[in-house]
Amino acid sequence: MTHKTPAQLRADAEETLQEPGARRIQLQQDLDTLDAELRPLIRTARAMEVPLRRITELTGVAPNTVRAWTKDE
């Protein structure tokens, strides 16, 4: 039976993080892009008096985020 050194165990742990970590980073970038697209659309929808609840149902954006994005109006 071979025993791994602490450095080898750390390297193994880092390796297991690489693929899911890369996926998460990509998803976060995609989400940031989507948010930039949604923000002006949500502002317009609120200006047209679309209810907050309906916006959250259609977009999955949290109510507090919708409020923050439309606070300046």
N, CA, C and O atoms as a MOPAC input file, in Angstrom:
PM7 MOZYME 1SCF
protein

 N      0.84900 1    -1.18200 1     0.00000 1
 C      0.00000 1     0.00000 1     0.00000 1
 C      0.89300 1     1.24300 1     0.00000 1
 O      1.81400 1     1.36500 1     0.80700 1
 N      0.60400 1     2.13700 1    -0.90100 1
 C      1.40200 1     3.35900 1    -0.95600 1
 C      0.67100 1     4.47500 1    -0.22900 1
 O     -0.54100 1     4.64500 1    -0.35600 1
 N      1.42800 1     5.20900 1     0.51700 1
 C      0.87600 1     6.34700 1     1.23200 1
 C      1.27300 1     7.61400 1     0.49900 1
 O      2.40600 1     7.75800 1     0.04200 1
 N      0.32200 1     8.52700 1     0.39500 1
 C      0.59900 1     9.79000 1    -0.27400 1
 C      1.09500 1    10.81100 1     0.73300 1
 O      0.70700 1    10.81400 1     1.90100 1
 N      1.94600 1    11.65500 1     0.25000 1
 C      2.44100 1    12.74200 1     1.09100 1
 C      1.36600 1    13.81800 1     1.17700 1
 O      0.45200 1    13.84200 1     0.35300 1
 N      1.46000 1    14.70200 1     2.15300 1
 C      0.50400 1    15.81400 1     2.21300 1
 C      0.49200 1    16.64500 1     0.92200 1
 O     -0.56500 1    17.10500 1     0.49200 1
 N      1.64500 1    16.83300 1     0.31600 1
 C      1.70400 1    17.59100 1    -0.93400 1
 C      0.95000 1    16.86300 1    -2.04800 1
 O      0.27100 1    17.50500 1    -2.84900 1
 N      1.05600 1    15.56100 1    -2.10900 1
 C      0.33600 1    14.78300 1    -3.12000 1
 C     -1.16900 1    14.82700 1    -2.86400 1
 O     -1.96100 1    14.90800 1    -3.80300 1
 N     -1.55600 1    14.77300 1    -1.60300 1
 C     -2.98100 1    14.86700 1    -1.25800 1
 C     -3.54400 1    16.22800 1    -1.63800 1
 O     -4.65800 1    16.32100 1    -2.15400 1
 N     -2.77800 1    17.28400 1    -1.38600 1
 C     -3.21200 1    18.62800 1    -1.77500 1
 C     -3.33200 1    18.72100 1    -3.29200 1
 O     -4.30200 1    19.27900 1    -3.80500 1
 N     -2.35400 1    18.18000 1    -4.00900 1
 C     -2.38400 1    18.20400 1    -5.47200 1
 C     -3.60300 1    17.45100 1    -5.99700 1
 O     -4.24800 1    17.89600 1    -6.94600 1
 N     -3.91600 1    16.32400 1    -5.38900 1
 C     -5.11200 1    15.57100 1    -5.78000 1
 C     -6.37700 1    16.39200 1    -5.54500 1
 O     -7.27300 1    16.43100 1    -6.38900 1
 N     -6.43300 1    17.04400 1    -4.38900 1
 C     -7.60200 1    17.86500 1    -4.06300 1
 C     -7.75100 1    19.01000 1    -5.06500 1
 O     -8.85900 1    19.29800 1    -5.51600 1
 N     -6.64100 1    19.66200 1    -5.41300 1
 C     -6.69100 1    20.74200 1    -6.40100 1
 C     -7.16900 1    20.22400 1    -7.75300 1
 O     -7.96300 1    20.87500 1    -8.43100 1
 N     -6.68200 1    19.05400 1    -8.13700 1
 C     -7.06200 1    18.48300 1    -9.42500 1
 C     -8.56700 1    18.22400 1    -9.48900 1
 O     -9.19300 1    18.44700 1   -10.52500 1
 N     -9.14100 1    17.75700 1    -8.39300 1
 C    -10.58400 1    17.48500 1    -8.39200 1
 C    -11.40900 1    18.76700 1    -8.48900 1
 O    -12.56700 1    18.72800 1    -8.90500 1
 N    -10.82200 1    19.89600 1    -8.11000 1
 C    -11.52800 1    21.17400 1    -8.17200 1
 C    -11.49600 1    21.81000 1    -9.56800 1
 O    -12.35200 1    22.63400 1    -9.88800 1
 N    -10.53800 1    21.44300 1   -10.38200 1
 C    -10.31700 1    22.13700 1   -11.64300 1
 C    -11.52200 1    22.12000 1   -12.57500 1
 O    -11.96500 1    23.18300 1   -13.01000 1
 N    -12.05900 1    20.96500 1   -12.88900 1
 C    -13.14000 1    20.87700 1   -13.87700 1
 C    -14.42900 1    21.53000 1   -13.38100 1
 O    -14.98700 1    22.36200 1   -14.09600 1
 N    -14.92700 1    21.18800 1   -12.18600 1
 C    -16.14600 1    21.87100 1   -11.74400 1
 C    -15.91700 1    23.36200 1   -11.49700 1
 O    -16.82300 1    24.17400 1   -11.68400 1
 N    -14.70600 1    23.71700 1   -11.07800 1
 C    -14.40000 1    25.13200 1   -10.88200 1
 C    -14.43900 1    25.90100 1   -12.19600 1
 O    -14.96500 1    27.01300 1   -12.25400 1
 N    -13.88700 1    25.31400 1   -13.24200 1
 C    -13.90600 1    25.94400 1   -14.56300 1
 C    -15.33800 1    26.09200 1   -15.07100 1
 O    -15.68600 1    27.10900 1   -15.67000 1
 N    -16.16800 1    25.07500 1   -14.82900 1
 C    -17.58300 1    25.16500 1   -15.23400 1
 C    -18.28600 1    26.28600 1   -14.49200 1
 O    -19.06100 1    27.03900 1   -15.08100 1
 N    -18.01200 1    26.39700 1   -13.18600 1
 C    -18.66300 1    27.44700 1   -12.39000 1
 C    -18.23800 1    28.82800 1   -12.86300 1
 O    -19.06700 1    29.73200 1   -12.96200 1
 N    -16.96600 1    28.99700 1   -13.15300 1
 C    -16.46600 1    30.28100 1   -13.64800 1
 C    -17.16400 1    30.64000 1   -14.95200 1
 O    -17.57500 1    31.78500 1   -15.14000 1
 N    -17.30300 1    29.67200 1   -15.85600 1
 C    -17.97900 1    29.92600 1   -17.13400 1
 C    -19.44300 1    30.27700 1   -16.92000 1
 O    -19.96500 1    31.19700 1   -17.54800 1
 N    -20.10400 1    29.54200 1   -16.03200 1
 C    -21.51100 1    29.84100 1   -15.74200 1
 C    -21.67600 1    31.24100 1   -15.15700 1
 O    -22.62400 1    31.95000 1   -15.49600 1
 N    -20.75800 1    31.63900 1   -14.28400 1
 C    -20.83100 1    32.98100 1   -13.70200 1
 C    -20.65700 1    34.04300 1   -14.78200 1
 O    -21.34900 1    35.06000 1   -14.76500 1
 N    -19.73900 1    33.81700 1   -15.71800 1
 C    -19.55100 1    34.76000 1   -16.82000 1
 C    -20.81100 1    34.83400 1   -17.68100 1
 O    -21.22000 1    35.91700 1   -18.09900 1
 N    -21.42500 1    33.67500 1   -17.94500 1
 C    -22.67000 1    33.65300 1   -18.72400 1
 C    -23.78000 1    34.40100 1   -17.98100 1
 O    -24.54900 1    35.14500 1   -18.58800 1
 N    -23.85400 1    34.19900 1   -16.67600 1
 C    -24.86500 1    34.88000 1   -15.86800 1
 C    -24.64500 1    36.39100 1   -15.87800 1
 O    -25.60800 1    37.15100 1   -15.97600 1
 N    -23.41200 1    36.83000 1   -15.77900 1
 C    -23.11500 1    38.26100 1   -15.83100 1
 C    -23.54900 1    38.85700 1   -17.16500 1
 O    -24.08600 1    39.96400 1   -17.20600 1
 N    -23.31900 1    38.13200 1   -18.25200 1
 C    -23.73400 1    38.58700 1   -19.57700 1
 C    -25.25400 1    38.67500 1   -19.65900 1
 O    -25.79800 1    39.64700 1   -20.18200 1
 N    -25.93300 1    37.65900 1   -19.14200 1
 C    -27.39300 1    37.65700 1   -19.13700 1
 C    -27.95800 1    38.78400 1   -18.28900 1
 O    -28.92500 1    39.43600 1   -18.68200 1
 N    -27.36200 1    39.01400 1   -17.13600 1
 C    -27.81600 1    40.11000 1   -16.27300 1
 C    -27.70500 1    41.44600 1   -16.99000 1
 O    -28.59900 1    42.28500 1   -16.88300 1
 N    -26.62100 1    41.64800 1   -17.71400 1
 C    -26.44900 1    42.90400 1   -18.46000 1
 C    -27.52600 1    43.04800 1   -19.51900 1
 O    -27.96500 1    44.16200 1   -19.80500 1
 N    -27.95500 1    41.94700 1   -20.09900 1
 C    -29.02500 1    41.98000 1   -21.09700 1
 C    -30.38800 1    42.22300 1   -20.44600 1
 O    -31.21500 1    42.97200 1   -20.96600 1
 N    -30.60400 1    41.57800 1   -19.30500 1
 C    -31.89500 1    41.67200 1   -18.62400 1
 C    -32.13900 1    43.01200 1   -17.93500 1
 O    -33.27300 1    43.48900 1   -17.88300 1
 N    -31.09700 1    43.60700 1   -17.41700 1
 C    -31.26600 1    44.81700 1   -16.60200 1
 C    -32.08200 1    45.91200 1   -17.30100 1
 O    -33.05000 1    46.39400 1   -16.71300 1
 N    -31.73600 1    46.32600 1   -18.52800 1
 C    -32.55900 1    47.36500 1   -19.16700 1
 C    -33.96700 1    46.87400 1   -19.50500 1
 O    -34.91300 1    47.66100 1   -19.50100 1
 N    -34.11300 1    45.58600 1   -19.79500 1
 C    -35.44200 1    45.04200 1   -20.09100 1
 C    -36.31800 1    45.07000 1   -18.84700 1
 O    -37.51200 1    45.35800 1   -18.92700 1
 N    -35.72700 1    44.77300 1   -17.71100 1
 C    -36.48100 1    44.81900 1   -16.45400 1
 C    -36.83700 1    46.25700 1   -16.11100 1
 O    -37.94100 1    46.52400 1   -15.63500 1
 N    -35.92100 1    47.18200 1   -16.34500 1
 C    -36.22600 1    48.59900 1   -16.10300 1
 C    -37.42600 1    49.03400 1   -16.94100 1
 O    -38.32300 1    49.72100 1   -16.45200 1
 N    -37.42700 1    48.62600 1   -18.19900 1
 C    -38.54200 1    48.97200 1   -19.08900 1
 C    -39.83300 1    48.32700 1   -18.61200 1
 O    -40.88000 1    48.97300 1   -18.59000 1
 N    -39.76600 1    47.06000 1   -18.23100 1
 C    -40.96200 1    46.36200 1   -17.75400 1
 C    -41.53900 1    47.03800 1   -16.51800 1
 O    -42.75500 1    47.18900 1   -16.40200 1
 N    -40.67400 1    47.44300 1   -15.59800 1
 C    -41.17400 1    48.14700 1   -14.40700 1
 C    -41.77400 1    49.49800 1   -14.77900 1
 O    -42.78100 1    49.91300 1   -14.20600 1
 N    -41.15900 1    50.18000 1   -15.73400 1
 C    -41.70500 1    51.46500 1   -16.18500 1
 C    -43.08600 1    51.27400 1   -16.81800 1
 O    -43.92600 1    52.17200 1   -16.76800 1
 N    -43.31400 1    50.10800 1   -17.40800 1
 C    -44.61100 1    49.78500 1   -18.00400 1
 C    -45.56100 1    49.15300 1   -16.97900 1
 O    -46.63000 1    48.65400 1   -17.32900 1
 N    -45.14900 1    49.18700 1   -15.72000 1
 C    -45.93300 1    48.72000 1   -14.58500 1
 C    -46.19300 1    47.22200 1   -14.57100 1
 O    -47.22100 1    46.76700 1   -14.06900 1
 N    -45.25200 1    46.45200 1   -15.12800 1
 C    -45.33000 1    44.99700 1   -14.97800 1
 C    -45.04500 1    44.71300 1   -13.50500 1
 O    -44.05900 1    45.21100 1   -12.96100 1
 N    -45.89300 1    43.91900 1   -12.85500 1
 C    -45.70600 1    43.65700 1   -11.43100 1
 C    -44.36500 1    42.97100 1   -11.12700 1
 O    -43.87500 1    42.14100 1   -11.89300 1
 N    -43.81800 1    43.34200 1   -10.01600 1
 C    -42.55000 1    42.77400 1    -9.56400 1
 C    -42.61100 1    41.24900 1    -9.53500 1
 O    -41.69200 1    40.57900 1   -10.00600 1
 N    -43.66700 1    40.71800 1    -8.99600 1
 C    -43.81400 1    39.26100 1    -8.90700 1
 C    -43.77000 1    38.61600 1   -10.29100 1
 O    -43.15400 1    37.56500 1   -10.46300 1
 N    -44.41100 1    39.23100 1   -11.26900 1
 C    -44.41800 1    38.66700 1   -12.62900 1
 C    -43.01900 1    38.70900 1   -13.23800 1
 O    -42.60600 1    37.76800 1   -13.91600 1
 N    -42.29800 1    39.78900 1   -12.99900 1
 C    -40.92300 1    39.89000 1   -13.50500 1
 C    -40.06400 1    38.79300 1   -12.90300 1
 O    -39.28600 1    38.15300 1   -13.61100 1
 N    -40.19800 1    38.57100 1   -11.61000 1
 C    -39.39500 1    37.53200 1   -10.97600 1
 C    -39.77400 1    36.14700 1   -11.48400 1
 O    -38.91000 1    35.28100 1   -11.61600 1
 N    -41.05000 1    35.92800 1   -11.77000 1
 C    -41.48800 1    34.64800 1   -12.32900 1
 C    -40.88700 1    34.41900 1   -13.71700 1
 O    -40.45900 1    33.31000 1   -14.03800 1
 N    -40.85900 1    35.45200 1   -14.51900 1
 C    -40.38900 1    35.32800 1   -15.90200 1
 C    -38.87500 1    35.25500 1   -16.02700 1
 O    -38.35400 1    34.67600 1   -16.98100 1
 N    -38.17500 1    35.83500 1   -15.07400 1
 C    -36.71900 1    35.97300 1   -15.22900 1
 C    -35.89700 1    35.17100 1   -14.23000 1
 O    -34.73300 1    34.86600 1   -14.49000 1
 N    -36.48600 1    34.82900 1   -13.09600 1
 C    -35.71600 1    34.16900 1   -12.05200 1
 C    -34.82100 1    35.12600 1   -11.28300 1
 O    -34.01300 1    34.70000 1   -10.45800 1
 N    -34.96200 1    36.41000 1   -11.54800 1
 C    -34.19100 1    37.42500 1   -10.83100 1
 C    -34.89200 1    37.69100 1    -9.50100 1
 O    -36.11300 1    37.84500 1    -9.45700 1
 N    -34.13600 1    37.74300 1    -8.44600 1
 C    -34.68700 1    37.93300 1    -7.10800 1
 C    -35.36400 1    39.30300 1    -6.99200 1
 O    -34.91500 1    40.27200 1    -7.60400 1
 N    -36.43400 1    39.38200 1    -6.21300 1
 C    -37.13200 1    40.65600 1    -6.04600 1
 C    -36.22200 1    41.80100 1    -5.58600 1
 O    -36.34600 1    42.92400 1    -6.07600 1
 N    -35.32100 1    41.52700 1    -4.65800 1
 C    -34.42200 1    42.58500 1    -4.19800 1
 C    -33.49800 1    43.06800 1    -5.31500 1
 O    -33.14400 1    44.24600 1    -5.36400 1
 N    -33.11200 1    42.16900 1    -6.20000 1
 C    -32.27100 1    42.56300 1    -7.33300 1
 C    -33.06300 1    43.43200 1    -8.28800 1
 O    -32.55400 1    44.44300 1    -8.77300 1
 N    -34.30400 1    43.05300 1    -8.56600 1
 C    -35.15400 1    43.88400 1    -9.43400 1
 C    -35.29900 1    45.27200 1    -8.83000 1
 O    -35.18100 1    46.27300 1    -9.53600 1
 N    -35.55200 1    45.33600 1    -7.54000 1
 C    -35.68600 1    46.63800 1    -6.88200 1
 C    -34.38800 1    47.44800 1    -7.00100 1
 O    -34.43300 1    48.64700 1    -7.27600 1
 N    -33.25700 1    46.81400 1    -6.80100 1
 C    -31.97800 1    47.50900 1    -6.88600 1
 C    -31.73200 1    48.02200 1    -8.30900 1
 O    -31.24400 1    49.13700 1    -8.49200 1
 N    -32.06800 1    47.21500 1    -9.30800 1
 C    -31.83500 1    47.58800 1   -10.69800 1
 C    -32.76100 1    48.72800 1   -11.13700 1
 O    -32.44500 1    49.45600 1   -12.07800 1
 N    -33.89200 1    48.88100 1   -10.46400 1
 C    -34.84900 1    49.91300 1   -10.86700 1
 C    -34.95700 1    51.03800 1    -9.84500 1
 O    -35.84900 1    51.88100 1    -9.94100 1
 N    -34.07200 1    51.05500 1    -8.88900 1
 C    -34.12200 1    52.04000 1    -7.80400 1
 C    -33.92200 1    53.46900 1    -8.30800 1
 O    -34.48800 1    54.39800 1    -7.73300 1
 N    -33.15200 1    53.66700 1    -9.34100 1
 C    -32.82900 1    55.01200 1    -9.82100 1
 C    -34.02300 1    55.69200 1   -10.49300 1
 O    -33.99300 1    56.89800 1   -10.73700 1
 N    -35.04500 1    54.94100 1   -10.78400 1
 C    -36.16900 1    55.51400 1   -11.54500 1
 C    -37.19600 1    56.15200 1   -10.65100 1
 O    -38.19700 1    56.67700 1   -11.13800 1

